[in-house]
């Protein structure tokens, strides 16, 4: 509450940055590890809160007392990757896609640049992409990694109107070249398995049976069915016992990853 009050009462970038940085530091110092997936979801939501606060400050600073509603500013902040999947570990990169609609009414590029600069100044490990909504399809066609990231998009804050439009574009992207995409992801998986085979020192993210294999299942699931997660494959494509064994194993990998992050920082 103090942080929110400060954001609405001050235009001092240094003061705001210091307060948010202190708040993030205190959060990370007192963080409690409880489970794998549950922890990831809570940690993801906490990062959503910080990013939303920063965006609110940038909007307030640009518009002062004349700020329109978020829905009226054609910018949508969207989570990608492990952040989009709500699988964000403590030292994972926070991947964000900023989608905007290029209209003449607002100085959108200045708002976006100021927002990104503040994220960097706070020391957050941010990976970002910026796309005008009409360029999303072209970007997805140029790189399969970008298309994959877009499949995992999750709305954080900004204009819900623009997010609904973005979802329509992403749905069309999902339907493009399904077979080609699935074969490419399957070949990627085979190459990973050759590079990181089963061993006594496994790579729990990229190796055989690792987290990335679970992601691959989700990506193929998204392209074919657009299910939000792999549990929707029950009962037609997997039975309850198979899924339970899969989730138990994945939870073990999630917990292991969290504690490895803590050890290695």
VONUNU-45630 format. One line per 2 residues: number of its first residue (from 1); their letters; for each residue x, y, z negated of N, C-alpha, C. Coordinates in nm, 3 decimals, decimal comma, always signed. Layout:
BEGIN
NUM) a) X Y Z X Y Z X Y Z | ...;
//
This chain:
BEGIN
1) xx) +0,082 -0,120 +0,000 +0,000 +0,000 +0,000 +0,086 +0,126 +0,000 | +0,195 +0,125 -0,078 +0,286 +0,241 -0,081 +0,347 +0,266 +0,056;
3) xx) +0,381 +0,155 +0,125 +0,441 +0,167 +0,257 +0,340 +0,226 +0,356 | +0,216 +0,182 +0,349 +0,112 +0,235 +0,437 +0,089 +0,383 +0,412;
5) xx) +0,087 +0,421 +0,284 +0,067 +0,563 +0,248 +0,181 +0,648 +0,301 | +0,304 +0,596 +0,290 +0,421 +0,669 +0,338 +0,414 +0,688 +0,489;
7) xx) +0,373 +0,586 +0,560 +0,364 +0,592 +0,706 +0,264 +0,699 +0,750 | +0,155 +0,712 +0,676 +0,054 +0,811 +0,715 +0,084 +0,952 +0,663;
9) xx) +0,179 +0,963 +0,571 +0,206 +1,096 +0,512 +0,338 +1,157 +0,557 | +0,424 +1,080 +0,627 +0,557 +1,130 +0,663 +0,586 +1,111 +0,811;
11) xx) +0,667 +1,202 +0,865 +0,717 +1,190 +1,003 +0,869 +1,176 +1,004 | +0,924 +1,141 +0,890 +1,069 +1,127 +0,876 +1,112 +0,986 +0,915;
13) xx) +1,170 +0,972 +1,036 +1,209 +0,840 +1,087 +1,304 +0,768 +0,992 | +1,401 +0,842 +0,938 +1,501 +0,781 +0,851 +1,435 +0,728 +0,723;
15) xx) +1,347 +0,809 +0,665 +1,278 +0,771 +0,542 +1,189 +0,648 +0,565 | +1,116 +0,650 +0,676 +1,026 +0,538 +0,709 +1,108 +0,411 +0,735;
17) xx) +1,213 +0,424 +0,816 +1,297 +0,309 +0,850 +1,358 +0,247 +0,724 | +1,406 +0,333 +0,636 +1,467 +0,285 +0,511 +1,365 +0,210 +0,426;
19) xx) +1,244 +0,265 +0,417 +1,139 +0,202 +0,335 +1,099 +0,066 +0,391 | +1,083 +0,058 +0,524 +1,044 -0,068 +0,587 +1,158 -0,169 +0,576;
21) xx) +1,282 -0,123 +0,599 +1,398 -0,213 +0,589 +1,411 -0,270 +0,448 | +1,389 -0,185 +0,348 +1,393 -0,229 +0,207 +1,284 -0,332 +0,180;
23) xx) +1,164 -0,306 +0,234 +1,052 -0,396 +0,214 +1,080 -0,533 +0,278 | +1,136 -0,533 +0,399 +1,169 -0,659 +0,467 +1,277 -0,734 +0,389;
25) xx) +1,378 -0,661 +0,341 +1,487 -0,722 +0,264 +1,434 -0,788 +0,136 | +1,347 -0,715 +0,065 +1,288 -0,769 -0,058 +1,204 -0,893 -0,029;
27) xx) +1,129 -0,888 +0,081 +1,048 -1,004 +0,119 +1,136 -1,126 +0,144 | +1,245 -1,109 +0,221 +1,332 -1,222 +0,255 +1,407 -1,274 +0,132;
29) xx) +1,442 -1,184 +0,040 +1,514 -1,226 -0,081 +1,427 -1,309 -0,176 | +1,297 -1,284 -0,174 +1,206 -1,353 -0,267 +1,116 -1,453 -0,197;
31) xx) +1,154 -1,489 -0,075 +1,071 -1,579 +0,004 +1,065 -1,717 -0,059 | +0,949 -1,781 -0,055 +0,932 -1,915 -0,109 +0,907 -2,014 +0,005;
33) xx) +0,985 -2,121 +0,005 +0,970 -2,223 +0,108 +0,873 -2,329 +0,057 | +0,756 -2,334 +0,118 +0,654 -2,432 +0,079 +0,603 -2,499 +0,206;
35) xx) +0,661 -2,617 +0,235 +0,619 -2,689 +0,355 +0,686 -2,636 +0,479 | +0,659 -2,697 +0,591 +0,716 -2,659 +0,719 +0,623 -2,568 +0,797;
37) xx) +0,517 -2,627 +0,854 +0,423 -2,550 +0,936 +0,354 -2,442 +0,854 | +0,314 -2,471 +0,732 +0,248 -2,371 +0,648 +0,338 -2,251 +0,626;
39) xx) +0,466 -2,279 +0,600 +0,561 -2,169 +0,581 +0,574 -2,088 +0,709 | +0,587 -2,156 +0,823 +0,601 -2,086 +0,950 +0,484 -1,991 +0,974;
41) xx) +0,362 -2,038 +0,947 +0,243 -1,956 +0,970 +0,244 -1,833 +0,879 | +0,275 -1,852 +0,750 +0,280 -1,739 +0,656 +0,388 -1,639 +0,695;
43) xx) +0,504 -1,691 +0,734 +0,616 -1,604 +0,773 +0,581 -1,526 +0,900 | +0,516 -1,594 +0,994 +0,474 -1,529 +1,119 +0,378 -1,415 +1,088;
45) xx) +0,280 -1,440 +1,000 +0,181 -1,337 +0,966 +0,247 -1,218 +0,897 | +0,350 -1,245 +0,816 +0,421 -1,137 +0,748 +0,492 -1,048 +0,849;
47) xx) +0,556 -1,111 +0,950 +0,623 -1,032 +1,055 +0,520 -0,953 +1,137 | +0,401 -1,012 +1,157 +0,292 -0,939 +1,224 +0,260 -0,810 +1,148;
49) xx) +0,256 -0,821 +1,015 +0,224 -0,704 +0,932 +0,328 -0,593 +0,950 | +0,456 -0,631 +0,946 +0,563 -0,531 +0,961 +0,557 -0,465 +1,099;
51) xx) +0,540 -0,546 +1,202 +0,538 -0,493 +1,339 +0,416 -0,403 +1,360 | +0,303 -0,441 +1,302 +0,182 -0,358 +1,312 +0,201 -0,225 +1,241;
53) xx) +0,264 -0,227 +1,123 +0,292 -0,103 +1,050 +0,381 -0,009 +1,132 | +0,484 -0,066 +1,193 +0,577 +0,015 +1,273 +0,503 +0,076 +1,392;
55) xx) +0,420 -0,003 +1,458 +0,344 +0,049 +1,573 +0,249 +0,161 +1,529 | +0,183 +0,142 +1,414 +0,093 +0,246 +1,362 +0,169 +0,376 +1,339;
57) xx) +0,290 +0,364 +1,285 +0,370 +0,483 +1,259 +0,406 +0,554 +1,390 | +0,446 +0,478 +1,490 +0,484 +0,536 +1,619 +0,365 +0,607 +1,683;
59) xx) +0,247 +0,546 +1,674 +0,126 +0,609 +1,730 +0,093 +0,737 +1,654 | +0,100 +0,730 +1,522 +0,070 +0,849 +1,440 +0,168 +0,961 +1,470;
61) xx) +0,295 +0,925 +1,485 +0,399 +1,025 +1,512 +0,377 +1,092 +1,648 | +0,335 +1,014 +1,748 +0,317 +1,069 +1,883 +0,191 +1,153 +1,895;
63) xx) +0,084 +1,115 +1,824 -0,045 +1,183 +1,840 -0,079 +1,275 +1,723 | -0,002 +1,266 +1,613 -0,028 +1,342 +1,491 -0,172 +1,321 +1,445;
65) xx) -0,250 +1,428 +1,429 -0,387 +1,413 +1,378 -0,490 +1,386 +1,488 | -0,442 +1,364 +1,611 -0,535 +1,348 +1,723 -0,524 +1,208 +1,786;
67) xx) -0,484 +1,111 +1,706 -0,465 +0,975 +1,758 -0,598 +0,911 +1,796 | -0,608 +0,858 +1,919 -0,727 +0,780 +1,955 -0,720 +0,643 +1,891;
69) xx) -0,824 +0,563 +1,907 -0,821 +0,428 +1,853 -0,719 +0,344 +1,930 | -0,671 +0,239 +1,866 -0,576 +0,149 +1,932 -0,632 +0,097 +2,065;
71) xx) -0,762 +0,066 +2,067 -0,823 +0,011 +2,188 -0,814 +0,107 +2,306 | -0,808 +0,236 +2,276 -0,807 +0,337 +2,382 -0,668 +0,364 +2,438;
73) xx) -0,565 +0,314 +2,371 -0,427 +0,330 +2,420 -0,389 +0,199 +2,490 | -0,368 +0,203 +2,622 -0,350 +0,079 +2,698 -0,214 +0,011 +2,678;
75) xx) -0,188 -0,029 +2,553 -0,068 -0,104 +2,517 -0,112 -0,223 +2,431 | -0,061 -0,340 +2,462 -0,088 -0,459 +2,381 +0,044 -0,523 +2,341;
77) xx) +0,061 -0,547 +2,212 +0,181 -0,615 +2,161 +0,149 -0,763 +2,147 | +0,229 -0,847 +2,212 +0,198 -0,989 +2,224 +0,318 -1,072 +2,180;
79) xx) +0,293 -1,172 +2,096 +0,399 -1,260 +2,047 +0,424 -1,372 +2,148 | +0,553 -1,407 +2,165 +0,592 -1,515 +2,256 +0,677 -1,618 +2,181;
81) xx) +0,705 -1,730 +2,248 +0,797 -1,830 +2,193 +0,750 -1,887 +2,061 | +0,846 -1,915 +1,971 +0,810 -1,970 +1,840 +0,724 -1,872 +1,762;
83) xx) +0,742 -1,743 +1,788 +0,659 -1,641 +1,724 +0,514 -1,653 +1,774 | +0,498 -1,675 +1,904 +0,364 -1,692 +1,961 +0,297 -1,820 +1,913;
85) xx) +0,378 -1,926 +1,892 +0,324 -2,055 +1,846 +0,300 -2,057 +1,695 | +0,334 -1,950 +1,626 +0,329 -1,945 +1,479 +0,421 -2,051 +1,419;
87) xx) +0,542 -2,062 +1,478 +0,644 -2,154 +1,428 +0,773 -2,077 +1,400 | +0,759 -1,956 +1,349 +0,873 -1,868 +1,329 +0,950 -1,906 +1,203;
89) xx) +1,076 -1,945 +1,221 +1,161 -1,975 +1,106 +1,229 -1,846 +1,057 | +1,300 -1,855 +0,946 +1,351 -1,733 +0,881 +1,446 -1,653 +0,971;
91) xx) +1,534 -1,723 +1,042 +1,631 -1,652 +1,125 +1,604 -1,670 +1,275 | +1,482 -1,706 +1,309 +1,444 -1,714 +1,450 +1,433 -1,574 +1,510;
93) xx) +1,459 -1,563 +1,640 +1,435 -1,437 +1,710 +1,284 -1,410 +1,714 | +1,249 -1,283 +1,703 +1,108 -1,242 +1,711 +1,084 -1,193 +1,854;
95) xx) +1,024 -1,280 +1,936 +1,004 -1,249 +2,077 +0,870 -1,180 +2,099 | +0,877 -1,061 +2,162 +0,757 -0,980 +2,184 +0,746 -0,942 +2,332;
97) xx) +0,625 -0,949 +2,383 +0,597 -0,895 +2,517 +0,506 -0,774 +2,499 | +0,546 -0,663 +2,558 +0,464 -0,541 +2,554 +0,400 -0,525 +2,691;
99) xx) +0,268 -0,534 +2,695 +0,195 -0,516 +2,820 +0,125 -0,380 +2,815 | +0,134 -0,306 +2,926 +0,069 -0,175 +2,930 -0,002 -0,158 +3,065;
101) xx) -0,097 -0,068 +3,067 -0,166 -0,031 +3,191 -0,120 +0,109 +3,227 | -0,062 +0,123 +3,344 +0,002 +0,249 +3,383 -0,104 +0,353 +3,423;
103) xx) -0,142 +0,436 +3,327 -0,237 +0,544 +3,355 -0,168 +0,678 +3,324 | -0,223 +0,785 +3,376 -0,158 +0,917 +3,365 -0,186 +0,988 +3,233;
105) xx) -0,286 +0,942 +3,159 -0,331 +1,016 +3,041 -0,232 +1,019 +2,926 | -0,149 +0,914 +2,910 -0,059 +0,905 +2,797 +0,085 +0,889 +2,843;
107) xx) +0,176 +0,931 +2,757 +0,318 +0,910 +2,781 +0,356 +0,772 +2,727 | +0,310 +0,668 +2,796 +0,321 +0,531 +2,744 +0,465 +0,484 +2,732;
109) xx) +0,546 +0,516 +2,832 +0,685 +0,467 +2,832 +0,763 +0,525 +2,715 | +0,734 +0,649 +2,679 +0,800 +0,710 +2,563 +0,758 +0,640 +2,434;
111) xx) +0,628 +0,607 +2,423 +0,578 +0,535 +2,305 +0,647 +0,400 +2,293 | +0,655 +0,328 +2,405 +0,715 +0,193 +2,405 +0,863 +0,200 +2,371;
113) xx) +0,935 +0,294 +2,432 +1,079 +0,307 +2,405 +1,106 +0,342 +2,259 | +1,025 +0,432 +2,203 +1,041 +0,471 +2,062 +1,015 +0,353 +1,970;
115) xx) +0,913 +0,274 +2,002 +0,878 +0,156 +1,924 +0,992 +0,054 +1,924 | +1,045 +0,023 +2,043 +1,153 -0,075 +2,055 +1,278 -0,027 +1,981;
117) xx) +1,310 +0,102 +1,997 +1,428 +0,159 +1,930 +1,417 +0,145 +1,778 | +1,297 +0,168 +1,725 +1,279 +0,158 +1,580 +1,294 +0,014 +1,533;
119) xx) +1,246 -0,082 +1,611 +1,263 -0,223 +1,576 +1,412 -0,258 +1,568 | +1,489 -0,211 +1,664 +1,634 -0,235 +1,664 +1,700 -0,168 +1,543;
121) xx) +1,660 -0,044 +1,515 +1,718 +0,030 +1,402 +1,692 -0,041 +1,269 | +1,582 -0,114 +1,262 +1,548 -0,187 +1,139 +1,629 -0,315 +1,124;
123) xx) +1,703 -0,351 +1,229 +1,787 -0,471 +1,221 +1,711 -0,600 +1,246 | +1,588 -0,590 +1,295 +1,511 -0,712 +1,326 +1,569 -0,778 +1,452;
125) xx) +1,572 -0,911 +1,452 +1,623 -0,986 +1,568 +1,512 -0,995 +1,673 | +1,501 -0,887 +1,750 +1,392 -0,876 +1,846 +1,438 -0,914 +1,987;
127) xx) +1,360 -0,999 +2,051 +1,374 -1,021 +2,195 +1,248 -0,963 +2,258 | +1,261 -0,881 +2,362 +1,140 -0,816 +2,414 +1,136 -0,817 +2,567;
129) xx) +1,014 -0,819 +2,617 +0,985 -0,799 +2,758 +0,880 -0,690 +2,767 | +0,889 -0,605 +2,870 +0,790 -0,500 +2,892 +0,735 -0,517 +3,034;
131) xx) +0,602 -0,531 +3,047 +0,541 -0,552 +3,178 +0,418 -0,465 +3,194 | +0,406 -0,401 +3,309 +0,279 -0,342 +3,348 +0,187 -0,458 +3,382;
133) xx) +0,062 -0,452 +3,346 -0,028 -0,567 +3,358 -0,033 -0,622 +3,501 | -0,024 -0,534 +3,600 -0,031 -0,578 +3,740 +0,095 -0,651 +3,785;
135) xx) +0,202 -0,646 +3,704 +0,328 -0,712 +3,741 +0,346 -0,848 +3,675 | +0,252 -0,888 +3,590 +0,268 -1,013 +3,514 +0,278 -1,135 +3,605;
137) xx) +0,193 -1,143 +3,706 +0,193 -1,258 +3,796 +0,325 -1,269 +3,871 | +0,374 -1,158 +3,922 +0,502 -1,156 +3,994 +0,615 -1,203 +3,903;
139) xx) +0,616 -1,156 +3,778 +0,721 -1,194 +3,682 +0,716 -1,344 +3,654 | +0,595 -1,400 +3,642 +0,581 -1,542 +3,611 +0,628 -1,629 +3,727;
141) xx) +0,612 -1,581 +3,848 +0,653 -1,659 +3,966 +0,804 -1,660 +3,984 | +0,871 -1,561 +3,929 +1,015 -1,549 +3,948 +1,099 -1,635 +3,856;
143) xx) +1,040 -1,682 +3,744 +1,119 -1,756 +3,645 +1,025 -1,846 +3,565 | +1,054 -1,977 +3,567 +0,968 -2,073 +3,495 +0,974 -2,050 +3,344;
145) xx) +1,087 -1,998 +3,294 +1,099 -1,969 +3,151 +1,003 -1,858 +3,110 | +0,988 -1,758 +3,197 +0,894 -1,649 +3,169 +0,750 -1,700 +3,171;
147) xx) +0,719 -1,786 +3,269 +0,584 -1,843 +3,275 +0,555 -1,923 +3,149 | +0,653 -2,001 +3,104 +0,636 -2,081 +2,983 +0,608 -1,992 +2,862;
149) xx) +0,685 -1,884 +2,849 +0,666 -1,791 +2,737 +0,525 -1,731 +2,741 | +0,479 -1,698 +2,861 +0,346 -1,638 +2,876 +0,235 -1,733 +2,834;
151) xx) +0,258 -1,864 +2,855 +0,157 -1,964 +2,817 +0,133 -1,965 +2,666 | +0,233 -1,919 +2,590 +0,225 -1,922 +2,444 +0,186 -1,787 +2,384;
153) xx) +0,136 -1,697 +2,467 +0,106 -1,561 +2,423 +0,004 -1,558 +2,309 | +0,029 -1,469 +2,214 -0,063 -1,450 +2,100 -0,069 -1,300 +2,070;
155) xx) -0,189 -1,247 +2,060 -0,208 -1,104 +2,037 -0,166 -1,066 +1,895 | -0,089 -0,958 +1,883 -0,048 -0,906 +1,751 -0,131 -0,783 +1,716;
157) xx) -0,117 -0,679 +1,798 -0,191 -0,554 +1,773 -0,191 -0,471 +1,901 | -0,262 -0,359 +1,895 -0,272 -0,273 +2,013 -0,413 -0,276 +2,067;
159) xx) -0,426 -0,263 +2,198 -0,556 -0,256 +2,263 -0,613 -0,395 +2,289 | -0,725 -0,425 +2,225 -0,792 -0,554 +2,250 -0,852 -0,556 +2,390;
161) xx) -0,892 -0,438 +2,440 -0,944 -0,430 +2,577 -0,837 -0,477 +2,676 | -0,715 -0,428 +2,657 -0,606 -0,466 +2,747 -0,568 -0,612 +2,726;
163) xx) -0,577 -0,661 +2,602 -0,546 -0,802 +2,574 -0,645 -0,893 +2,647 | -0,774 -0,858 +2,651 -0,873 -0,939 +2,722 -0,839 -0,942 +2,872;
165) xx) -0,798 -0,827 +2,928 -0,758 -0,823 +3,068 -0,632 -0,907 +3,091 | -0,539 -0,900 +2,996 -0,416 -0,977 +3,005 -0,446 -1,127 +3,002;
167) xx) -0,539 -1,168 +2,915 -0,577 -1,310 +2,908 -0,631 -1,360 +3,041 | -0,707 -1,277 +3,111 -0,760 -1,316 +3,242 -0,647 -1,339 +3,342;
169) xx) -0,546 -1,251 +3,338 -0,431 -1,266 +3,428 -0,352 -1,393 +3,390 | -0,331 -1,414 +3,261 -0,254 -1,530 +3,214 -0,325 -1,660 +3,249;
171) xx) -0,457 -1,658 +3,248 -0,532 -1,778 +3,284 -0,511 -1,814 +3,431 | -0,505 -1,713 +3,516 -0,476 -1,736 +3,659 -0,334 -1,787 +3,677;
173) xx) -0,240 -1,733 +3,599 -0,101 -1,779 +3,604 -0,093 -1,927 +3,564 | -0,170 -1,965 +3,462 -0,172 -2,103 +3,414 -0,215 -2,200 +3,523;
175) xx) -0,307 -2,157 +3,609 -0,362 -2,244 +3,714 -0,271 -2,254 +3,836 | -0,173 -2,165 +3,847 -0,086 -2,165 +3,965 +0,014 -2,280 +3,962;
177) xx) +0,024 -2,356 +4,070 +0,128 -2,459 +4,090 +0,143 -2,551 +3,969 | +0,033 -2,610 +3,924 +0,036 -2,693 +3,802 +0,134 -2,810 +3,815;
179) xx) +0,122 -2,884 +3,925 +0,206 -3,003 +3,942 +0,353 -2,966 +3,946 | +0,385 -2,861 +4,021 +0,524 -2,815 +4,032 +0,580 -2,777 +3,894;
181) xx) +0,498 -2,708 +3,815 +0,541 -2,664 +3,682 +0,566 -2,784 +3,590 | +0,472 -2,879 +3,589 +0,484 -2,995 +3,500 +0,607 -3,078 +3,535;
183) xx) +0,632 -3,100 +3,663 +0,751 -3,176 +3,706 +0,879 -3,104 +3,664 | +0,879 -2,972 +3,674 +0,997 -2,893 +3,636 +1,024 -2,906 +3,486;
185) xx) +0,918 -2,899 +3,403 +0,936 -2,912 +3,258 +0,978 -3,055 +3,220 | +0,927 -3,154 +3,294 +0,966 -3,293 +3,268 +1,115 -3,313 +3,301;
187) xx) +1,160 -3,254 +3,412 +1,302 -3,265 +3,448 +1,391 -3,192 +3,348 | +1,343 -3,078 +3,298 +1,416 -3,005 +3,193 +1,435 -3,094 +3,071;
189) xx) +1,330 -3,166 +3,034 +1,334 -3,253 +2,917 +1,437 -3,366 +2,938 | +1,437 -3,425 +3,057 +1,532 -3,533 +3,085 +1,676 -3,483 +3,077;
191) xx) +1,699 -3,361 +3,125 +1,834 -3,303 +3,118 +1,876 -3,276 +2,974 | +1,782 -3,232 +2,891 +1,810 -3,211 +2,748 +1,847 -3,343 +2,681;
193) xx) +1,774 -3,448 +2,714 +1,800 -3,578 +2,654 +1,938 -3,632 +2,691 | +1,981 -3,602 +2,813 +2,116 -3,643 +2,855 +2,223 -3,564 +2,780;
195) xx) +2,196 -3,437 +2,758 +2,292 -3,351 +2,689 +2,294 -3,378 +2,539 | +2,177 -3,407 +2,482 +2,166 -3,432 +2,337 +2,097 -3,566 +2,314;
197) xx) +2,166 -3,678 +2,338 +2,105 -3,810 +2,321 +2,085 -3,843 +2,173 | +2,018 -3,956 +2,147 +2,001 -4,004 +2,010 +2,139 -4,027 +1,950;
199) xx) +2,162 -3,972 +1,830 +2,292 -3,989 +1,765 +2,274 -3,975 +1,615 | +2,384 -3,999 +1,540 +2,381 -3,984 +1,394 +2,387 -3,837 +1,352;
201) xx) +2,418 -3,748 +1,448 +2,418 -3,603 +1,422 +2,325 -3,538 +1,525 | +2,196 -3,556 +1,510 +2,101 -3,510 +1,612 +2,087 -3,358 +1,616;
203) xx) +2,055 -3,309 +1,735 +2,014 -3,170 +1,750 +1,862 -3,168 +1,735 | +1,815 -3,121 +1,619 +1,672 -3,136 +1,589 +1,583 -3,043 +1,672;
205) xx) +1,644 -2,946 +1,739 +1,565 -2,858 +1,825 +1,565 -2,906 +1,969 | +1,685 -2,928 +2,026 +1,695 -2,960 +2,168 +1,710 -3,109 +2,197;
207) xx) +1,743 -3,189 +2,095 +1,775 -3,329 +2,117 +1,655 -3,418 +2,143 | +1,686 -3,545 +2,173 +1,583 -3,647 +2,198 +1,489 -3,657 +2,078;
209) xx) +1,358 -3,640 +2,101 +1,262 -3,647 +1,991 +1,261 -3,525 +1,903 | +1,320 -3,415 +1,950 +1,328 -3,293 +1,869 +1,211 -3,199 +1,891;
211) xx) +1,221 -3,082 +1,831 +1,112 -2,984 +1,835 +1,078 -2,942 +1,977 | +1,181 -2,931 +2,062 +1,156 -2,888 +2,200 +1,071 -2,990 +2,277;
213) xx) +1,081 -3,118 +2,241 +0,997 -3,219 +2,306 +0,849 -3,196 +2,268 | +0,826 -3,159 +2,143 +0,690 -3,126 +2,099 +0,639 -3,003 +2,174;
215) xx) +0,727 -2,904 +2,193 +0,690 -2,785 +2,271 +0,653 -2,822 +2,414 | +0,730 -2,914 +2,472 +0,705 -2,956 +2,611 +0,566 -3,019 +2,623;
217) xx) +0,530 -3,100 +2,524 +0,395 -3,159 +2,523 +0,289 -3,049 +2,520 | +0,313 -2,946 +2,439 +0,217 -2,835 +2,429 +0,209 -2,759 +2,561;
219) xx) +0,324 -2,733 +2,626 +0,324 -2,658 +2,752 +0,246 -2,732 +2,861 | +0,266 -2,865 +2,870 +0,194 -2,944 +2,969 +0,045 -2,947 +2,934;
221) xx) +0,016 -2,961 +2,806 -0,122 -2,955 +2,756 -0,188 -2,822 +2,795 | -0,117 -2,711 +2,777 -0,169 -2,578 +2,809 -0,203 -2,566 +2,957;
223) xx) -0,112 -2,614 +3,042 -0,132 -2,601 +3,186 -0,249 -2,685 +3,235 | -0,262 -2,807 +3,181 -0,369 -2,895 +3,228 -0,504 -2,861 +3,165;
225) xx) -0,505 -2,844 +3,032 -0,633 -2,830 +2,960 -0,654 -2,693 +2,895 | -0,545 -2,620 +2,872 -0,549 -2,494 +2,798 -0,598 -2,513 +2,655;
227) xx) -0,567 -2,629 +2,594 -0,597 -2,651 +2,453 -0,504 -2,564 +2,368 | -0,552 -2,510 +2,255 -0,467 -2,425 +2,171 -0,353 -2,500 +2,102;
229) xx) -0,372 -2,631 +2,077 -0,264 -2,712 +2,018 -0,285 -2,859 +2,055 | -0,188 -2,941 +2,018 -0,189 -3,081 +2,063 -0,293 -3,168 +1,993;
231) xx) -0,352 -3,121 +1,882 -0,453 -3,201 +1,812 -0,576 -3,224 +1,899 | -0,597 -3,136 +1,998 -0,713 -3,149 +2,085 -0,701 -3,266 +2,183;
233) xx) -0,584 -3,331 +2,185 -0,566 -3,448 +2,270 -0,634 -3,572 +2,212 | -0,677 -3,560 +2,085 -0,751 -3,668 +2,020 -0,901 -3,652 +2,051;
235) xx) -0,977 -3,756 +2,081 -0,936 -3,898 +2,084 -0,907 -3,949 +2,224 | -0,923 -3,862 +2,326 -0,916 -3,910 +2,463 -0,776 -3,957 +2,504;
237) xx) -0,673 -3,883 +2,457 -0,537 -3,913 +2,504 -0,446 -3,967 +2,392 | -0,492 -3,964 +2,269 -0,416 -4,020 +2,157 -0,517 -4,053 +2,047;
239) xx) -0,484 -4,154 +1,966 -0,574 -4,185 +1,855 -0,527 -4,116 +1,728 | -0,609 -4,123 +1,625 -0,580 -4,053 +1,499 -0,447 -4,097 +1,438;
241) xx) -0,419 -4,227 +1,440 -0,297 -4,279 +1,378 -0,172 -4,230 +1,451 | -0,178 -4,230 +1,584 -0,064 -4,182 +1,664 -0,038 -4,034 +1,635;
243) xx) -0,147 -3,958 +1,630 -0,129 -3,814 +1,606 -0,078 -3,788 +1,465 | -0,127 -3,864 +1,368 -0,081 -3,848 +1,229 +0,069 -3,874 +1,218;
245) xx) +0,117 -3,979 +1,285 +0,260 -4,012 +1,282 +0,342 -3,901 +1,349 | +0,290 -3,851 +1,461 +0,356 -3,741 +1,532 +0,365 -3,615 +1,445;
247) xx) +0,255 -3,577 +1,379 +0,253 -3,454 +1,298 +0,342 -3,468 +1,174 | +0,343 -3,589 +1,113 +0,429 -3,612 +0,997 +0,576 -3,597 +1,035;
249) xx) +0,612 -3,651 +1,149 +0,750 -3,642 +1,197 +0,787 -3,497 +1,230 | +0,694 -3,427 +1,294 +0,719 -3,288 +1,331 +0,731 -3,200 +1,206;
251) xx) +0,650 -3,226 +1,106 +0,657 -3,151 +0,980 +0,794 -3,171 +0,914 | +0,847 -3,292 +0,921 +0,980 -3,319 +0,867 +1,085 -3,235 +0,940;
253) xx) +1,075 -3,228 +1,072 +1,169 -3,147 +1,150 +1,156 -2,998 +1,117 | +1,031 -2,952 +1,100 +1,009 -2,811 +1,064 +1,075 -2,777 +0,931;
255) xx) +1,053 -2,863 +0,830 +1,113 -2,840 +0,698 +1,266 -2,839 +0,707 | +1,318 -2,937 +0,781 +1,464 -2,947 +0,796 +1,518 -2,820 +0,861;
257) xx) +1,448 -2,770 +0,960 +1,495 -2,649 +1,029 +1,497 -2,529 +0,935 | +1,393 -2,514 +0,854 +1,389 -2,402 +0,759 +1,510 -2,405 +0,666;
259) xx) +1,538 -2,522 +0,610 +1,649 -2,531 +0,514 +1,785 -2,518 +0,581 | +1,798 -2,565 +0,705 +1,922 -2,543 +0,780 +1,943 -2,394 +0,807;
261) xx) +1,834 -2,323 +0,836 +1,842 -2,178 +0,855 +1,891 -2,110 +0,727 | +1,838 -2,153 +0,614 +1,878 -2,094 +0,486 +2,027 -2,117 +0,460;
263) xx) +2,074 -2,238 +0,490 +2,215 -2,272 +0,466 +2,308 -2,194 +0,561 | +2,273 -2,194 +0,689 +2,360 -2,134 +0,790 +2,335 -1,984 +0,810;
265) x) +2,222 -1,937 +0,755 +2,180 -1,797 +0,775 +2,171 -1,761 +0,923;
//
